[in-house]
């Protein structure tokens, strides 16, 4: 993946997240699924990350945010030595995200 492709992908992800946020930073979705080079990451968007994103233009956000904060995270690793892990909070580098999905509506399990 080239640097330009990474920037475009990051812009698209941040734009999608920003469009799904309420004015107070509450996401309009339940969970995010990030497909990364090391595994599938599933968790809830961090409120502080969301609130910071709301106060920025998309161009400024892409240059300022190199990681995304997720809470209540599970990771399904691609390697066999650690098939599944859980974390209270995990920070994922945006340039490591290869694909993503938003799951459920806010307040839905």
Secondary structure, 3 states (H helix, E strand, C coil): CCHHHHHHHHHHHHHHHHHCECCCCCECEEEEEEEECCEEEEEEECHHHHHHHHCCCHHHHHHHCCEEEEEEEEEEECCCCCCEEEEEEEEEEHHHEEEEEEEEECCCC
